[in-house]
């Protein structure tokens, strides 16, 4: 299991969610190329959808589901700890991806 996968699991996101695979791939892409963070809905989601042969809407919905699962049932304290700013509300999917990508870069996690 890679370090990104371990982090996702530590956040309380189980690999039984479809969004788990999408989130993992999103983080890998964005760690390698930060321009994906500037175009999440027009660049990142379509790249994920193409790889997994699904729709952009499905990618967004399933990532949103795992973000909600993390916030409501997962390790919210860890998410708040790795965030570079206070989290009082559930982050959007884009914010969530950005938080994890930033954390990965700061800690030398590439995959």
Buried (B, 14 or more C-beta within 10 A) or exposed (E): EEEBBEBBBEBBBEEEBBBBBBBBBBBBBBBEEEEBBEEBEEBBBBBBBEEBEBEBEBBBBBBBBBBBBBBEEBBBEBBEEBBEEEBEEBBEBBBBBBBBBBBBEEEEBEE
